Amino acid sequence: MSTPTLIPTVEVQDDFRARAHKALDDTQLRNNFRTAMDSLMTKRAASFSDAHEREHLRVLGNAVRARALSKLPDLLEQLETNLTRNGVTVHWAETVDEANGIVLSIIRAHEARQVIKGKSMVSEEMEMNHFLEARDIECLESDMGEYIVQLDHEKPSHIIMPAIHKNAGQVASLFHDKLGVEYTKDVDQLIQIGRKVLRQKFFEADIGVSGVNFAVAETGTLLLVENEGNGRMSTTVPPVHIAVTGIEKVVENLRDVVPLLSLLTRSALGQPITTYVNMISGPRKVDELDGPQEVHLVLLDNGRSQAFADSELRQTLNCIRCGACMNHCPVYTRIGGHAYGEVYPGPIGKIITPHMVGLAKVPDHPSASSLCGACGEVCPVKIPIPALLRRLREENVKAPDSPNPVMRGQGSKYSAKERFIWDAWARLNSSPRLYRLFAFFATRLRALTPQNVGPWTQNHSAPKPAARSLHDLARDHLNSQGDR
C-alpha cells in the first residue's frame, strides 16, 4: 500500500451552494426524493424491529471492520497471495489514472471493443465509462439504475439506487425518446424493456467489469451482492472478468462476512438478504462449463491511504456502502445526490470525498450538515460521521502551511482575518483586566453594534451587548444586600 504525498494543493472549488439552491427549487426532484426516502427508512426500521439485535450487529460489524483496518497492509498482501494462487491476476493502482490504464491494457491485450459493467462505485470514481468511450470502446452499464442514468448522460444520485431521483414517468419518457419504445409508466414493463436491450449485450461483450462488496483475504474470494442478476451475468458470461475495488474492502475471513452481509442488505433496502450473493475465487477451471477464462482484480487507493494514516479519519474506511446515512440525512433528502457534484454524495460523501479529491475542491462538503447525528445513529458499522465532519471542518480552517498536514487541500477555508479575531477573543477572555475594560465600553457603546455580521445574521438577530454587564448586576445586587 503506497503512502501519499501530503502536499497542500490548490484546486478549483466546486459551486456546491449554487447546485444545492437549484435542487431546492426543483419541486419534482424534492417530491421524488421524499417519496423514496420515506419508503427506504420505513423498510429499514421494519427489518431491524429488534433493537437489541440491531445494536448487537452494529457493534459486531464495527469490530469486524476495525480489526480488518488494523491489519490492512498484511491482509492486502494475504489477499493478493491467495488470489494469485487461485488464478486471479492482481493489479495495484494508486490513482484513478493508473487504474484506468490497467483496465485499458487488459482490454487492448484481448483486442476487445465491448465492455459490459455491473454496478461499481469505484468505476464511477475512475469515470471508466467516459475513459473507455474516448478510446472507442463501448462500456455499457447493466444495472438498471445505472443504465437509466447512463442513457440520460447523468451520474448516479445514490450509491445503491443510482436513478432514485427519477420517477416512473420520467423513466418512461427517457426510454421512449432514447430507445424508441412505446410510452408506458408500468414499472414491470420498463424493467423488461431494459432487460431486453441488455440481455444481448452480455453475450456480445468481450469484457465484463464488476465491483466488489467484500474481498476475503483468508480464501482469496471476491464477494458481490446484487438483486437483478446483472452482476452474475457480467462476471460469468464474457470471457474476461475485471473486478475493481478500493483497498479498504478487504476482510479477514469468510466468518466476518456474515454479520456484514446482514447489516448491508437490511440497512440498504430493508431486505434480510439479496437475491444473489456471488463468491468468485478464480477463473473457469478445466472441468467447469461456465465462467470467465481470466479474472483480474484492480485494487485502487485514490486517497484511502491518506485516511488510513490518521487514527481518527481511518474510521471513514469502515463504510460498507449501504446508503443508510443518505436516506436519513435531512440535507441529502432535500437536495439529492447531484448537488454534491462528486461520486459519493450525502454524509459518507462528505467525509470520504475530501480524501479523494482534496479539501480545496470540496470546501463546503464538511459544512453541509446540520450535525443532527442521524447518519451516525443509523450507520450499520457505527462510523462516527458527525465527529468526522467536525474534524474535517477543523482541517478546513487550519493554516495551509501548518506542519505535518494530514490531507490535501488543508486550510481551504483558512482566513487570516478570522484567525486574528479569534486569537484576540481568546486573549480578551483570558485576561480579567482586558475583559473588564471590554465590558465597560461594550455596554456603553452598544448602540454602535453592527446589524450585519456575516452569514450568521442571514437567519439570526445580530448579537448586541446588554445595557449592564452580569458583573455590574451582581455587584449592584450584593451592594443592595449589604445595605439591608
C-alpha positions in Angstrom: 0.0 0.0 0.0 1.5 3.3 -1.1 2.0 6.3 1.2 0.5 9.5 -0.3 2.5 12.7 -0.6 0.6 15.1 1.6 1.3 18.4 0.0 -1.4 21.1 0.0 -2.6 21.8 -3.5 -4.8 24.5 -4.9 -7.8 23.2 -7.0 -10.9 24.8 -8.5 -13.7 24.8 -5.9 -17.0 23.3 -6.8 -20.0 25.5 -6.5 -21.9 23.3 -4.1 -24.1 26.1 -2.8 -25.4 27.0 -6.3 -26.3 23.4 -7.1 -28.0 23.0 -3.7 -30.2 26.1 -4.3 -31.1 24.8 -7.8 -32.1 21.4 -6.3 -34.2 23.1 -3.6 -36.1 24.9 -6.4 -36.9 21.7 -8.2 -40.3 20.6 -6.8 -40.4 17.4 -8.8 -36.9 16.3 -7.6 -37.8 17.0 -4.0 -41.1 15.0 -4.3 -39.2 12.1 -5.9 -36.7 12.0 -3.1 -39.2 12.5 -0.3 -41.3 9.5 -1.5 -38.2 7.3 -2.0 -36.5 8.2 1.3 -39.7 7.7 3.3 -40.1 4.2 1.9 -36.4 3.2 2.5 -36.5 4.5 6.1 -39.7 2.5 6.8 -38.2 -0.7 5.3 -35.0 -0.4 7.3 -36.9 0.2 10.5 -39.0 -2.9 9.9 -36.0 -5.1 9.1 -34.4 -4.0 12.4 -37.5 -4.4 14.6 -35.5 -5.9 17.4 -33.4 -3.0 18.8 -31.2 -5.3 20.8 -30.3 -7.4 17.8 -29.7 -4.3 15.7 -27.2 -2.8 18.2 -25.5 -6.2 18.7 -25.0 -6.4 14.9 -23.7 -2.8 14.7 -21.2 -3.4 17.4 -20.1 -6.7 15.8 -19.9 -5.0 12.4 -17.8 -2.2 13.8 -15.4 -4.7 15.4 -15.0 -6.7 12.2 -14.2 -3.6 10.1 -11.9 -2.1 12.8 -10.0 -5.3 13.0 -9.6 -5.6 9.3 -8.4 -2.0 9.0 -5.9 -2.5 11.9 -4.3 -5.3 9.8 -4.9 -3.7 6.4 -1.4 -3.9 4.8 -1.0 -7.5 5.9 -4.5 -8.5 4.8 -4.0 -7.0 1.4 -0.8 -8.9 0.9 -2.6 -12.1 2.1 -5.4 -11.4 -0.3 -3.0 -11.0 -3.2 -1.2 -14.2 -2.4 -4.4 -16.3 -2.2 -6.0 -14.7 -5.3 -2.8 -15.3 -7.3 -2.8 -18.9 -6.1 -6.4 -19.2 -7.2 -5.5 -17.9 -10.7 -6.6 -14.3 -10.3 -4.3 -11.6 -11.6 -4.0 -8.7 -9.0 -3.1 -5.2 -10.0 -2.4 -2.2 -7.7 -3.3 1.4 -8.6 -2.6 4.5 -6.5 -4.6 6.8 -8.7 -7.7 6.6 -10.9 -5.4 7.3 -13.9 -3.3 4.2 -13.1 -6.5 2.1 -12.6 -7.9 3.2 -15.9 -4.6 2.5 -17.6 -4.6 -1.1 -16.2 -8.1 -1.7 -17.4 -7.3 -0.3 -20.8 -4.2 -2.5 -21.1 -6.2 -5.7 -20.3 -8.9 -4.7 -22.9 -6.3 -4.0 -25.6 -4.5 -7.2 -24.8 -7.7 -9.0 -25.8 -8.5 -6.6 -28.7 -11.8 -6.1 -27.1 -14.3 -3.5 -28.3 -17.3 -4.1 -26.0 -17.5 -4.0 -22.2 -20.5 -4.8 -20.0 -20.3 -3.4 -16.5 -22.1 -4.4 -13.3 -22.7 -1.9 -10.6 -19.5 -0.4 -9.2 -18.9 2.9 -7.3 -15.2 2.5 -7.8 -15.6 2.5 -11.5 -17.5 5.8 -11.0 -14.5 7.2 -9.2 -12.5 6.2 -12.2 -15.0 7.6 -14.7 -14.3 4.4 -16.5 -17.2 4.8 -19.0 -16.0 8.1 -20.3 -12.4 7.0 -20.3 -13.2 4.0 -22.5 -15.7 5.7 -24.7 -13.0 8.3 -25.5 -10.9 5.4 -26.8 -13.7 4.0 -29.0 -14.6 1.2 -26.5 -18.3 0.7 -25.7 -18.8 0.4 -21.9 -22.5 -0.3 -21.1 -24.0 -0.3 -17.6 -26.1 -3.4 -16.9 -27.5 -2.4 -13.5 -31.0 -1.0 -14.3 -30.5 2.2 -12.3 -27.0 2.7 -13.8 -28.3 2.0 -17.3 -31.0 4.7 -16.8 -28.6 7.4 -15.7 -26.1 6.4 -18.4 -28.8 6.6 -21.0 -29.6 10.2 -19.8 -25.9 11.2 -19.6 -26.1 11.7 -15.8 -24.2 10.5 -12.8 -25.7 8.3 -10.1 -27.5 10.3 -7.4 -27.3 7.5 -4.8 -24.7 4.8 -4.2 -27.3 2.0 -4.0 -30.1 3.3 -6.3 -28.5 5.4 -9.0 -31.7 6.6 -10.6 -33.7 7.3 -7.4 -34.1 10.9 -8.4 -36.4 9.9 -11.3 -40.0 8.7 -11.1 -41.7 6.1 -13.4 -43.0 8.8 -15.7 -39.5 10.3 -16.3 -38.0 6.9 -17.0 -40.9 6.2 -19.4 -40.2 9.4 -21.3 -36.4 8.6 -21.4 -37.0 5.1 -22.8 -39.5 6.4 -25.3 -37.0 9.1 -26.5 -33.8 7.1 -26.4 -35.0 3.5 -27.3 -37.9 4.3 -29.5 -40.3 2.1 -27.5 -43.9 2.8 -26.6 -44.5 5.1 -23.7 -45.5 3.2 -20.6 -45.3 4.0 -16.8 -45.7 0.4 -15.9 -42.6 -0.4 -13.8 -42.5 -4.1 -14.8 -42.7 -3.3 -18.5 -40.0 -0.7 -18.1 -37.7 -3.3 -16.5 -38.4 -5.8 -19.2 -37.6 -3.2 -21.9 -34.3 -2.6 -20.2 -33.5 -6.3 -19.8 -34.3 -7.0 -23.4 -31.7 -4.4 -24.5 -29.1 -5.6 -22.0 -29.6 -9.4 -22.5 -28.0 -9.5 -25.9 -25.1 -7.3 -24.7 -24.0 -9.8 -22.2 -23.3 -12.3 -24.9 -21.7 -9.8 -27.2 -19.3 -8.3 -24.7 -15.6 -9.2 -24.7 -15.0 -8.0 -21.1 -17.2 -8.0 -18.0 -16.5 -5.5 -15.2 -17.8 -5.5 -11.7 -17.3 -4.0 -8.3 -16.5 -5.9 -5.1 -18.5 -5.7 -1.8 -16.0 -7.7 0.3 -12.6 -9.3 -0.6 -11.8 -12.2 1.7 -8.1 -12.4 2.5 -8.2 -15.9 4.0 -9.6 -17.6 1.0 -8.8 -15.2 -1.9 -12.5 -14.7 -2.6 -14.3 -11.7 -4.2 -17.9 -11.3 -2.9 -20.5 -9.5 -4.8 -24.2 -8.9 -3.7 -27.0 -7.9 -6.0 -30.7 -8.2 -6.8 -31.0 -8.1 -10.5 -28.6 -10.9 -11.7 -26.6 -8.5 -13.9 -23.6 -8.8 -11.7 -23.6 -12.6 -12.1 -24.0 -12.2 -15.9 -21.3 -9.6 -16.1 -18.8 -11.8 -14.2 -19.5 -15.1 -15.8 -20.7 -14.7 -19.5 -17.8 -12.6 -21.0 -14.5 -14.5 -21.4 -12.7 -11.9 -19.2 -13.8 -10.5 -15.8 -12.2 -7.4 -14.4 -13.1 -6.5 -10.8 -12.3 -3.1 -9.4 -12.4 -2.2 -5.7 -11.0 0.1 -3.1 -8.2 -1.3 -0.8 -10.5 -0.9 2.3 -12.9 -3.6 1.1 -10.8 -6.5 2.4 -11.9 -8.6 5.4 -10.0 -11.2 7.3 -12.1 -14.4 6.8 -15.5 -15.7 5.5 -16.9 -15.7 9.0 -16.5 -11.9 9.1 -18.7 -11.5 6.0 -21.8 -13.0 7.7 -22.7 -10.0 10.0 -21.6 -7.5 7.4 -24.0 -9.0 4.8 -26.9 -8.9 7.2 -26.1 -5.3 8.0 -25.6 -4.3 4.4 -28.8 -5.7 2.9 -31.1 -4.7 5.8 -29.6 -1.1 6.0 -29.7 -0.6 2.3 -33.1 -1.9 1.2 -34.7 -3.4 4.3 -34.1 -6.9 2.9 -33.0 -9.9 5.0 -30.7 -10.9 2.1 -30.2 -10.0 -1.5 -31.3 -12.2 -4.4 -27.8 -13.1 -5.4 -24.6 -13.5 -3.3 -21.7 -14.2 -5.7 -18.5 -15.6 -4.4 -15.7 -15.5 -7.0 -12.4 -17.3 -6.2 -10.9 -17.7 -9.7 -11.4 -18.2 -13.4 -13.1 -21.2 -15.0 -11.3 -24.5 -14.4 -10.8 -27.2 -17.0 -13.7 -29.3 -15.8 -16.2 -26.4 -15.4 -18.8 -25.5 -18.0 -19.1 -21.7 -17.5 -17.3 -18.7 -16.1 -14.6 -16.4 -17.4 -11.3 -17.7 -18.7 -9.5 -14.8 -17.0 -10.1 -12.9 -13.8 -8.4 -9.6 -12.8 -8.6 -7.6 -9.7 -7.7 -3.9 -9.6 -7.0 -2.6 -6.1 -7.4 1.2 -6.0 -6.1 3.6 -3.4 -7.3 7.0 -4.6 -6.8 8.8 -1.3 -7.7 5.9 1.0 -4.1 5.7 2.4 -4.4 9.3 3.4 -7.5 8.5 5.6 -5.8 5.3 6.8 -2.8 7.2 8.1 -4.8 9.1 10.7 -6.2 7.1 13.6 -9.5 9.1 13.7 -10.1 9.6 10.0 -9.4 5.9 9.4 -12.9 5.2 10.6 -14.1 6.6 7.3 -12.9 3.4 5.7 -15.3 1.3 7.8 -18.1 2.1 5.3 -19.8 -0.9 3.6 -21.7 1.4 1.1 -25.2 0.7 2.3 -26.5 4.3 1.8 -28.5 4.4 5.1 -26.8 7.6 6.1 -28.1 9.3 2.9 -31.6 8.0 3.4 -31.8 9.6 6.8 -29.9 12.8 6.2 -32.1 16.0 6.2 -29.7 17.6 3.8 -29.4 14.8 1.2 -33.1 14.0 1.2 -33.9 17.6 0.1 -31.2 18.3 -2.4 -30.4 14.9 -3.8 -27.0 13.4 -4.9 -26.2 15.5 -7.9 -25.9 18.7 -5.8 -22.7 17.4 -4.3 -21.0 17.3 -7.7 -18.9 14.2 -6.8 -19.2 10.4 -6.9 -20.2 9.9 -3.3 -23.0 12.2 -2.0 -24.6 12.6 1.4 -22.9 12.1 4.7 -20.5 9.4 3.6 -19.5 11.5 0.6 -18.8 14.5 2.9 -16.2 12.5 4.8 -14.7 10.4 2.1 -14.6 12.8 -0.9 -12.1 15.2 0.7 -9.6 12.4 0.8 -10.1 11.5 -2.8 -10.1 15.0 -4.4 -8.7 17.2 -1.7 -10.5 19.6 0.7 -9.7 22.5 -1.6 -12.1 21.1 -4.3 -14.9 20.4 -1.9 -14.5 23.0 0.9 -18.3 23.2 1.6 -18.9 19.5 2.0 -17.9 19.1 5.6 -20.2 22.1 6.5 -23.2 20.9 4.5 -24.6 19.2 7.6 -26.9 20.1 10.5 -24.9 17.7 12.7 -28.2 16.3 13.8 -26.5 12.9 14.3 -29.0 10.8 12.3 -26.3 9.5 10.0 -24.2 8.2 12.9 -27.2 6.7 14.6 -28.2 4.5 11.6 -24.7 3.6 10.3 -24.5 -0.2 10.4 -20.8 -0.2 11.3 -21.0 2.8 13.7 -18.9 5.3 11.8 -19.0 8.5 13.9 -19.8 10.7 10.9 -20.7 13.8 12.9 -17.4 13.7 14.7 -15.5 13.2 11.5 -17.3 16.1 9.9 -16.2 18.3 12.8 -12.7 17.1 12.4 -12.7 17.9 8.7 -14.1 21.4 9.5 -11.0 21.8 11.7 -8.7 20.8 8.9 -10.5 23.2 6.6 -9.6 26.2 8.7 -6.0 25.3 9.7 -3.3 27.4 8.2 -2.3 25.9 4.8 1.4 26.0 5.8 0.9 24.3 9.2 3.4 21.5 9.9 2.5 17.8 9.3 -0.7 18.2 7.2 -2.9 15.2 7.3 -4.7 15.7 4.0 -4.5 17.5 0.6 -6.3 20.9 0.5 -5.9 21.5 4.2 -6.8 25.1 5.1 -9.1 25.7 2.1 -11.3 27.9 4.3 -8.5 29.5 6.3 -8.9 33.2 6.9 -6.1 35.3 8.4 -8.7 37.9 9.5 -10.8 35.3 11.2 -7.8 33.8 12.9 -6.8 37.2 14.2 -10.3 37.8 15.6 -10.4 34.5 17.4 -6.9 34.9 18.8 -7.9 38.4 20.1 -11.1 36.9 21.6 -9.0 34.3 23.4 -6.7 36.9 24.8 -9.6 39.1 25.8 -11.3 36.3 27.8 -8.1 35.1 29.4 -7.2 38.5 30.9 -9.5 39.8 33.7 -8.3 43.4 33.1 -8.9 43.4 29.4 -12.3 41.7 29.9 -13.4 44.3 32.3 -12.3 47.1 30.0 -14.1 45.5 27.1 -17.3 45.1 29.1 -17.2 48.7 30.2 -17.1 50.0 26.7 -19.4 47.3 25.1 -22.2 48.2 27.4 -21.9 51.9 26.9 -21.4 51.8 23.1 -23.9 49.1 22.4 -25.8 51.4 20.0 -22.9 51.1 17.6 -23.1 47.3 17.3 -23.3 46.4 13.5 -26.6 44.8 12.3 -24.9 42.7 9.7 -22.0 40.5 10.9 -21.8 38.0 8.1 -23.8 34.8 7.4 -24.9 34.5 11.0 -27.3 37.4 10.5 -29.0 35.8 7.5 -31.1 33.7 9.8 -30.4 35.2 13.3 -30.6 38.5 15.0 -27.3 40.3 15.3 -25.8 39.9 18.8 -25.9 43.0 20.9 -24.4 43.7 24.3 -26.8 44.2 27.2 -27.1 47.6 28.8 -25.5 46.3 32.0 -22.9 43.5 32.3 -23.6 40.5 34.5 -20.7 41.6 36.8 -22.3 45.0 37.2 -25.7 43.5 38.0 -24.2 41.1 40.5 -22.2 43.9 42.2 -25.3 46.0 42.5 -27.2 43.1 44.0 -24.5 42.4 46.6 -24.4 46.1 47.5 -28.1 46.2 47.9 -28.0 43.2 50.2 -25.2 44.8 52.3 -27.3 48.0 52.7 -30.1 46.0 54.4 
